[in-house]
Amino acid sequence: MYDHRQLGRELDLFDSDPLIGAGLPFWLPAGAAARHEVESYLYDLERRNGYQHVYSPVLGKRQMYELSGHLANFSGDMFPPMPVGDDELMLRPSLCPHHALIFKARQRSYRDLPLRIAELGQMYRQERSGVLGGLSRVRSISLNDSHVLCPPEQASSEVSAVLRMMREAHAALGLRPASYQLSLRGPGKEYGGREETWAESEALLRRALADNSLVYDEKPGEAAFYGPKIDVQVVDAAGREWTIATVQIDFHQPERFDLSYVDSSGARARPVMVHRSLAGSMERLFGQLIEERGGAFPVWYAPVQLAVLPLAGVDSSFARDAVAAGLRVEEHHDGSLGARIRAAAKVPYVAVIGAREAADGLVSLRLRGGRQLDPMPGAEAISLIRAVAAARVTDDRDLVIAAG
């Protein structure tokens, strides 16, 4: 069993400092490299599926959160207002109000819909100190977020498309979802919107789950204040369940922000908002990936893809060539060969270069797990690693297949 808090620090992926504050981790170069690759992959996946990316500020006026319903329903999780001149600004607890206003910033036609807006944005939650832990529960959250604005009749197909994207993303990341849950209203909580739109939202989500042949559990009381949702759950090393991805249907905020588009008859019509995150926050995602993989990430997002270990007195251009080819490489000269191999245990490929290999332009690749390949030309070794990374192989057994 791995604990991502301990392993993440041992592998120099992330850390924290009391002067920055609890629940505010910072990413070290190795963790930042892995995160960058995952973010780039998600960006590309979204772009290929018709999403347009935006940037929006992490602050907003108090009035915006009154309008969205966050202050009435979510204020306990928000940081207090900051007086700025005649205004009160607040750190956002979610991105949806900003994205609603991005939609509203231009006149929209039915021909523009569905409008799929995506952003990997910062948001802030005033989590209690007692629940903070590592990357799983933090106050500064980097969310893979998106909002689809569409006519209600398109919402179910948009949710189905999101569920397919989730499966593709989770397979590429090596994530193993434990269950799906349909999060519904429950007693003892306040919810926004009208009874008929809640019923329609729930029906649309059920239809998407059925269309994707997904088995799910119903969870009354777990809905967002503005609408029901499908949550994808994972289980961490301690046996706790976390939501790693979500898709939600919201009639409430389009009404509150008076969003509209011109339909085919020339009349004004109200869109529905589909909230969606393929992989949740980068913090929670990597907390889970560290524990599932024990820090031994797949080649495509491993912080170091190749460790080069020259024997004493050997001068080789292989490491420079690998860096020039776009690989993430570390070269280690100090210590015994055995010690250097053990230090690189989490690295997918280790290249041992002796005097004979250097003279012949060859490389002996050792795969993570111990198998050693026959010497091969340096260019061939680089091509092999690049091909495995491009294929987004997640199973170390496939390193052997790819090499074989």
C-alpha positions, 0 to 999 in steps of 0.5 A: 500500500502506498501513501501519496503524501510520503511517496510524493515527497520522496520522489520530489513531486510536491511539497508544502511549507507552513509559511505558504499554509495548510492545503496549499501544496507546491509542485516541484520540477518532477511533479510539474513535468508529469502534470504538464504532460497530463494537462497537455493530453487533456487539452488535446483530447478536449480540442479534438472533441470540439471544446474551445479553451478560455481563461478567466480570473480567479476573483469575482464580485460578491454580486456574481456569487449571489446571482449564481446561488453560491453564496446562498448554498455554498458560502461555508466553503468560500473564502470571505469577501475582500473589500476593494474600493467600493466592491467586494471581491471573492475567490471563486469556489467554482468556474461556472459563473465565469463561464456563464458570463463568457457565454453571455458576452456575445449574442448566440444563435442555435447554429453556435450550439452546443458551445463547449467551453473548457479551462484548466482553472484555479479555484479556492475552497475554505476546507477545514484544517482537519480534513486537509491531506496531501493532494487529496483535499486542498484549498487551492484547486487546479480543476480540469473543468468545462461547461457545455451550453446547449438546447435541452434536447441535446443535453443527453447526447452531450453527457454521453459524449462526456462519458466516452471521453472520460473512459478514454482519458482514464484508460490513457492515465491508467486510472481504474474507476471503482464505481459510477454514482448518480447523485440526487437531491436528498432531505436536509439540504437546500437546492436551487431551481424548479421541480420540473427542471430537476426531474428533467435533469435526472431523466437526461442523466439516466438516459445517458447512463443507459445509453452507455450501459453503465451500472450505477448507484443512486446517492440521494443528498449528493447532488450539487445545489443547482442540479443532479450529477454523475460522479466517477469514484476511485478508491485510495490506498486507505480505502476511502472513496473520492470523486475523480470525474463528474458530469452535471446538468444545470437548468438553474444557473442559465435562468439566474444569469438570464442566458439565451440564444436565438432559436431557428424560429428567431425567438429567444430560448434558454440553454441548459448548462452541462458541467463536466470534468474529465479528471477532476483537479490535478491535485486529487488526480495525482494523489490517486495516480501516485498511489495506484502506480507507486510513483512508477508513472507510464512512459508518456507522463513519467517525470524522467523517461530515461536515465542514462548511466555511463560507466567510468570514463565513458563519454557518450552523446546519447543523453544529449541526443535523447534530450534533443529528440524531446525525451525527459532525460537524467544523466547520473555519473556518481556512485556504483552502477548498482546504486545508480540503477536502484536510484532509477527504479521508478524510471521506465528506461535506464541506459547503461553505456560502457566503453564498447557501447560508446565506441560502437554507438550502441545502448543497453536498455534496461526496462523498469522491472529488470529486463535488459535488452540487447545492445541497440543503436542509440537512434533505435533506442530513442525511437523505441521510447518515443513510440511507447510514449506516443502510444500512451502505454500504461502497462509495464508489460507492454514495454516488453512487448513494444521492445520485443 
